[in-house]
Amino acid sequence: MQIWVGLGNPGPRYALHRHNVGFMAVDVIADMHGFGPEQKKFQGWAREGRIGTQKVLLLKPATFMNESGRSVGEALRFYKLGTDALTVFHDELDLAPFKVKVKLGGGHAGHNGLRSIDQHCGPDFRRVRLGIGHPGHKDRVTGHVLGNFAKAEEDDLAAMLGAVGAEAEWLAKGDDVRFMNDVALRVQDMTP
């Protein structure tokens, strides 16, 4: 069993925020791989299914970003899993928009969702970093992160999310490099 967590804030007013791209990614994965219906569990919304031969629980914490670790920790304890079974999808300021990178462990770079998971579960989990770009100046970061994707970005966003969903089996198999390469190629093919 693997637990894949999408980070975001609950509620319709946050739905299209850049900060919610983690929620968007797990929703696309669930839809593309025929996961079961959403259930209220672990202080969030959970969907169970399979990606290839791997059993995966997709989780969107409903605790708001700053408390994501409470929800994630509860799910890991319930299944008696360590952070080696955990993958977190999150927005990444330090990546160009719509680039996707995977890394194991590391700091939280000021990301409150990652900080909370570090505090509750430890830092040694896999992160799928979904690039949202940096607005250029630190004073503009909050507005950028908590702002909606622009109309002009919607096709690129859909291409990135579709590629993540389509190539998720490589992630489930633990082949992070193949996942990143195939996502990059697929995004390149989908964008004009």
Short mmCIF file of the C-alpha atoms (twelve columns), coordinates in Angstrom:
data_MODEL
# 
_entry.id   MODEL 
# 
loop_
_atom_site.group_PDB 
_atom_site.id 
_atom_site.type_symbol 
_atom_site.label_atom_id 
_atom_site.label_alt_id 
_atom_site.label_comp_id 
_atom_site.label_asym_id 
_atom_site.label_seq_id 
_atom_site.Cartn_x 
_atom_site.Cartn_y 
_atom_site.Cartn_z 
_atom_site.pdbx_PDB_model_num 
ATOM 1   C CA . MET A 1   0.000   0.000  0.000   1 
ATOM 2   C CA . GLN A 2   1.224   3.465  -0.891  1 
ATOM 3   C CA . ILE A 3   -0.248  6.747  0.301   1 
ATOM 4   C CA . TRP A 4   -0.217  9.595  -2.191  1 
ATOM 5   C CA . VAL A 5   -1.161  12.968 -0.745  1 
ATOM 6   C CA . GLY A 6   -2.180  16.033 -2.709  1 
ATOM 7   C CA . LEU A 7   -1.685  19.294 -0.840  1 
ATOM 8   C CA . GLY A 8   -4.179  22.141 -1.023  1 
ATOM 9   C CA . ASN A 9   -6.796  24.073 0.914   1 
ATOM 10  C CA . PRO A 10  -10.389 22.817 1.138   1 
ATOM 11  C CA . GLY A 11  -13.328 24.739 -0.263  1 
ATOM 12  C CA . PRO A 12  -14.450 26.163 -3.609  1 
ATOM 13  C CA . ARG A 13  -12.789 29.546 -3.133  1 
ATOM 14  C CA . TYR A 14  -9.340  27.877 -3.158  1 
ATOM 15  C CA . ALA A 15  -10.073 25.345 -5.904  1 
ATOM 16  C CA . LEU A 16  -8.090  27.012 -8.717  1 
ATOM 17  C CA . HIS A 17  -5.281  28.477 -6.591  1 
ATOM 18  C CA . ARG A 18  -1.725  27.585 -7.573  1 
ATOM 19  C CA . HIS A 19  -1.325  26.334 -3.978  1 
ATOM 20  C CA . ASN A 20  -3.979  23.681 -4.746  1 
ATOM 21  C CA . VAL A 21  -2.208  22.031 -7.667  1 
ATOM 22  C CA . GLY A 22  -1.512  19.012 -5.416  1 
ATOM 23  C CA . PHE A 23  -5.271  18.479 -4.960  1 
ATOM 24  C CA . MET A 24  -5.707  18.814 -8.730  1 
ATOM 25  C CA . ALA A 25  -3.021  16.184 -9.410  1 
ATOM 26  C CA . VAL A 26  -4.538  13.495 -7.160  1 
ATOM 27  C CA . ASP A 27  -8.021  14.178 -8.577  1 
ATOM 28  C CA . VAL A 28  -6.730  13.622 -12.122 1 
ATOM 29  C CA . ILE A 29  -4.870  10.454 -11.063 1 
ATOM 30  C CA . ALA A 30  -8.030  9.114  -9.378  1 
ATOM 31  C CA . ASP A 31  -10.170 9.812  -12.442 1 
ATOM 32  C CA . MET A 32  -7.680  8.412  -14.958 1 
ATOM 33  C CA . HIS A 33  -7.099  5.216  -12.971 1 
ATOM 34  C CA . GLY A 34  -10.720 4.514  -11.994 1 
ATOM 35  C CA . PHE A 35  -10.385 4.971  -8.237  1 
ATOM 36  C CA . GLY A 36  -13.387 4.460  -5.964  1 
ATOM 37  C CA . PRO A 37  -15.559 7.321  -4.695  1 
ATOM 38  C CA . GLU A 38  -14.249 9.924  -2.272  1 
ATOM 39  C CA . GLN A 39  -14.769 9.109  1.411   1 
ATOM 40  C CA . LYS A 40  -14.332 11.328 4.466   1 
ATOM 41  C CA . LYS A 41  -11.351 9.739  6.245   1 
ATOM 42  C CA . PHE A 42  -8.175  10.737 8.066   1 
ATOM 43  C CA . GLN A 43  -9.345  14.368 8.439   1 
ATOM 44  C CA . GLY A 44  -9.578  14.581 4.660   1 
ATOM 45  C CA . TRP A 45  -10.971 12.980 1.520   1 
ATOM 46  C CA . ALA A 46  -9.613  9.587  0.550   1 
ATOM 47  C CA . ARG A 47  -10.004 7.442  -2.553  1 
ATOM 48  C CA . GLU A 48  -8.698  3.907  -2.905  1 
ATOM 49  C CA . GLY A 49  -7.614  2.142  -6.055  1 
ATOM 50  C CA . ARG A 50  -4.801  0.566  -8.016  1 
ATOM 51  C CA . ILE A 51  -2.189  1.993  -10.287 1 
ATOM 52  C CA . GLY A 52  -0.747  -0.919 -12.210 1 
ATOM 53  C CA . THR A 53  -0.232  -3.630 -9.601  1 
ATOM 54  C CA . GLN A 54  0.158   -1.193 -6.700  1 
ATOM 55  C CA . LYS A 55  -2.593  -0.460 -4.192  1 
ATOM 56  C CA . VAL A 56  -2.729  3.303  -3.585  1 
ATOM 57  C CA . LEU A 57  -4.689  5.520  -1.196  1 
ATOM 58  C CA . LEU A 58  -5.080  9.054  -2.567  1 
ATOM 59  C CA . LEU A 59  -5.577  11.599 0.207   1 
ATOM 60  C CA . LYS A 60  -6.493  15.283 0.185   1 
ATOM 61  C CA . PRO A 61  -6.199  16.662 3.740   1 
ATOM 62  C CA . ALA A 62  -9.171  18.837 4.737   1 
ATOM 63  C CA . THR A 63  -7.184  20.439 7.559   1 
ATOM 64  C CA . PHE A 64  -5.981  23.457 5.555   1 
ATOM 65  C CA . MET A 65  -2.411  23.513 4.310   1 
ATOM 66  C CA . ASN A 66  -0.739  24.460 7.611   1 
ATOM 67  C CA . GLU A 67  -2.096  21.334 9.356   1 
ATOM 68  C CA . SER A 68  -1.697  18.784 6.527   1 
ATOM 69  C CA . GLY A 69  0.601   16.637 8.671   1 
ATOM 70  C CA . ARG A 70  -2.232  15.761 11.079  1 
ATOM 71  C CA . SER A 71  -4.203  14.102 8.284   1 
ATOM 72  C CA . VAL A 72  -1.157  12.428 6.699   1 
ATOM 73  C CA . GLY A 73  0.111   11.132 10.055  1 
ATOM 74  C CA . GLU A 74  -3.298  9.636  10.852  1 
ATOM 75  C CA . ALA A 75  -3.382  7.745  7.527   1 
ATOM 76  C CA . LEU A 76  0.188   6.419  7.933   1 
ATOM 77  C CA . ARG A 77  -0.554  5.220  11.491  1 
ATOM 78  C CA . PHE A 78  -3.816  3.567  10.418  1 
ATOM 79  C CA . TYR A 79  -2.047  1.490  7.757   1 
ATOM 80  C CA . LYS A 80  1.081   1.030  9.933   1 
ATOM 81  C CA . LEU A 81  3.254   2.533  7.197   1 
ATOM 82  C CA . GLY A 82  6.436   4.576  7.317   1 
ATOM 83  C CA . THR A 83  7.353   7.591  5.216   1 
ATOM 84  C CA . ASP A 84  8.887   5.231  2.624   1 
ATOM 85  C CA . ALA A 85  5.268   4.558  1.508   1 
ATOM 86  C CA . LEU A 86  4.414   8.279  1.297   1 
ATOM 87  C CA . THR A 87  4.390   10.488 -1.812  1 
ATOM 88  C CA . VAL A 88  3.319   14.143 -1.558  1 
ATOM 89  C CA . PHE A 89  2.218   16.232 -4.570  1 
ATOM 90  C CA . HIS A 90  2.730   19.957 -3.983  1 
ATOM 91  C CA . ASP A 91  3.210   23.331 -5.649  1 
ATOM 92  C CA . GLU A 92  6.829   24.401 -6.074  1 
ATOM 93  C CA . LEU A 93  7.838   28.078 -6.417  1 
ATOM 94  C CA . ASP A 94  11.425  27.227 -7.350  1 
ATOM 95  C CA . LEU A 95  10.454  25.287 -10.489 1 
ATOM 96  C CA . ALA A 96  9.416   26.825 -13.800 1 
ATOM 97  C CA . PRO A 97  5.658   26.712 -14.361 1 
ATOM 98  C CA . PHE A 98  4.382   23.229 -15.292 1 
ATOM 99  C CA . LYS A 99  7.732   21.477 -14.803 1 
ATOM 100 C CA . VAL A 100 7.565   18.316 -12.682 1 
ATOM 101 C CA . LYS A 101 10.416  16.995 -10.532 1 
ATOM 102 C CA . VAL A 102 10.555  14.197 -7.977  1 
ATOM 103 C CA . LYS A 103 12.872  14.112 -4.999  1 
ATOM 104 C CA . LEU A 104 13.241  12.118 -1.829  1 
ATOM 105 C CA . GLY A 105 13.429  14.013 1.439   1 
ATOM 106 C CA . GLY A 106 14.758  17.530 1.835   1 
ATOM 107 C CA . GLY A 107 13.612  20.732 3.475   1 
ATOM 108 C CA . HIS A 108 10.286  22.488 3.176   1 
ATOM 109 C CA . ALA A 109 11.524  25.761 1.599   1 
ATOM 110 C CA . GLY A 110 8.860   27.727 3.484   1 
ATOM 111 C CA . HIS A 111 6.019   25.502 2.227   1 
ATOM 112 C CA . ASN A 112 3.660   25.195 5.202   1 
ATOM 113 C CA . GLY A 113 2.120   21.911 4.039   1 
ATOM 114 C CA . LEU A 114 5.534   20.255 3.792   1 
ATOM 115 C CA . ARG A 115 6.580   21.806 7.111   1 
ATOM 116 C CA . SER A 116 3.531   20.287 8.816   1 
ATOM 117 C CA . ILE A 117 4.175   16.818 7.326   1 
ATOM 118 C CA . ASP A 118 7.855   17.073 8.396   1 
ATOM 119 C CA . GLN A 119 6.708   17.844 11.963  1 
ATOM 120 C CA . HIS A 120 4.174   15.002 12.141  1 
ATOM 121 C CA . CYS A 121 5.904   12.292 10.079  1 
ATOM 122 C CA . GLY A 122 9.539   13.255 9.479   1 
ATOM 123 C CA . PRO A 123 11.194  14.621 6.305   1 
ATOM 124 C CA . ASP A 124 12.057  11.361 4.514   1 
ATOM 125 C CA . PHE A 125 9.186   11.109 2.049   1 
ATOM 126 C CA . ARG A 126 8.983   11.373 -1.736  1 
ATOM 127 C CA . ARG A 127 7.874   14.724 -3.103  1 
ATOM 128 C CA . VAL A 128 6.395   15.349 -6.535  1 
ATOM 129 C CA . ARG A 129 7.168   19.026 -7.085  1 
ATOM 130 C CA . LEU A 130 4.718   20.704 -9.467  1 
ATOM 131 C CA . GLY A 131 6.216   23.937 -10.791 1 
ATOM 132 C CA . ILE A 132 4.224   27.150 -10.392 1 
ATOM 133 C CA . GLY A 133 7.131   29.541 -10.986 1 
ATOM 134 C CA . HIS A 134 8.273   32.420 -8.805  1 
ATOM 135 C CA . PRO A 135 6.642   35.864 -9.157  1 
ATOM 136 C CA . GLY A 136 10.064  37.529 -9.060  1 
ATOM 137 C CA . HIS A 137 10.008  39.215 -5.651  1 
ATOM 138 C CA . LYS A 138 9.395   37.702 -2.214  1 
ATOM 139 C CA . ASP A 139 6.756   40.362 -1.428  1 
ATOM 140 C CA . ARG A 140 4.612   38.951 -4.252  1 
ATOM 141 C CA . VAL A 141 4.883   35.270 -3.267  1 
ATOM 142 C CA . THR A 142 1.719   35.039 -1.136  1 
ATOM 143 C CA . GLY A 143 -0.486  36.653 -3.766  1 
ATOM 144 C CA . HIS A 144 1.040   34.422 -6.459  1 
ATOM 145 C CA . VAL A 145 0.631   31.182 -4.511  1 
ATOM 146 C CA . LEU A 146 -2.885  32.043 -3.323  1 
ATOM 147 C CA . GLY A 147 -3.918  33.365 -6.739  1 
ATOM 148 C CA . ASN A 148 -5.751  31.414 -9.405  1 
ATOM 149 C CA . PHE A 149 -3.986  30.075 -12.463 1 
ATOM 150 C CA . ALA A 150 -4.401  32.584 -15.292 1 
ATOM 151 C CA . LYS A 151 -6.716  31.804 -18.237 1 
ATOM 152 C CA . ALA A 152 -3.638  31.714 -20.491 1 
ATOM 153 C CA . GLU A 153 -2.118  28.972 -18.273 1 
ATOM 154 C CA . GLU A 154 -5.105  26.593 -18.336 1 
ATOM 155 C CA . ASP A 155 -3.948  24.524 -21.340 1 
ATOM 156 C CA . ASP A 156 -0.451  24.110 -19.889 1 
ATOM 157 C CA . LEU A 157 -1.919  23.186 -16.494 1 
ATOM 158 C CA . ALA A 158 -4.209  20.582 -18.096 1 
ATOM 159 C CA . ALA A 159 -1.259  19.179 -20.095 1 
ATOM 160 C CA . MET A 160 0.906   18.845 -16.970 1 
ATOM 161 C CA . LEU A 161 -1.862  17.250 -14.877 1 
ATOM 162 C CA . GLY A 162 -2.800  14.883 -17.708 1 
ATOM 163 C CA . ALA A 163 0.836   13.829 -18.095 1 
ATOM 164 C CA . VAL A 164 1.193   13.211 -14.334 1 
ATOM 165 C CA . GLY A 165 -1.938  11.047 -14.392 1 
ATOM 166 C CA . ALA A 166 -0.930  9.152  -17.530 1 
ATOM 167 C CA . GLU A 167 2.582   8.363  -16.258 1 
ATOM 168 C CA . ALA A 168 1.613   7.647  -12.612 1 
ATOM 169 C CA . GLU A 169 2.362   3.937  -13.004 1 
ATOM 170 C CA . TRP A 170 6.113   4.697  -13.154 1 
ATOM 171 C CA . LEU A 171 5.783   6.534  -9.853  1 
ATOM 172 C CA . ALA A 172 3.872   3.600  -8.337  1 
ATOM 173 C CA . LYS A 173 6.683   1.252  -9.481  1 
ATOM 174 C CA . GLY A 174 9.298   3.520  -7.880  1 
ATOM 175 C CA . ASP A 175 10.889  4.563  -11.195 1 
ATOM 176 C CA . ASP A 176 11.011  8.309  -10.493 1 
ATOM 177 C CA . VAL A 177 13.441  9.052  -13.346 1 
ATOM 178 C CA . ARG A 178 11.259  7.364  -15.973 1 
ATOM 179 C CA . PHE A 179 8.221   9.183  -14.520 1 
ATOM 180 C CA . MET A 180 9.928   12.598 -14.809 1 
ATOM 181 C CA . ASN A 181 11.237  11.902 -18.327 1 
ATOM 182 C CA . ASP A 182 7.917   10.609 -19.647 1 
ATOM 183 C CA . VAL A 183 5.947   13.481 -18.062 1 
ATOM 184 C CA . ALA A 184 8.340   16.010 -19.638 1 
ATOM 185 C CA . LEU A 185 8.040   14.372 -23.079 1 
ATOM 186 C CA . ARG A 186 4.255   14.157 -22.850 1 
ATOM 187 C CA . VAL A 187 3.928   17.827 -21.766 1 
ATOM 188 C CA . GLN A 188 6.241   18.865 -24.622 1 
ATOM 189 C CA . ASP A 189 4.025   16.978 -27.105 1 
ATOM 190 C CA . MET A 190 0.804   18.528 -25.727 1 
ATOM 191 C CA . THR A 191 1.864   22.162 -25.672 1 
ATOM 192 C CA . PRO A 192 2.065   24.305 -28.837 1 
# 
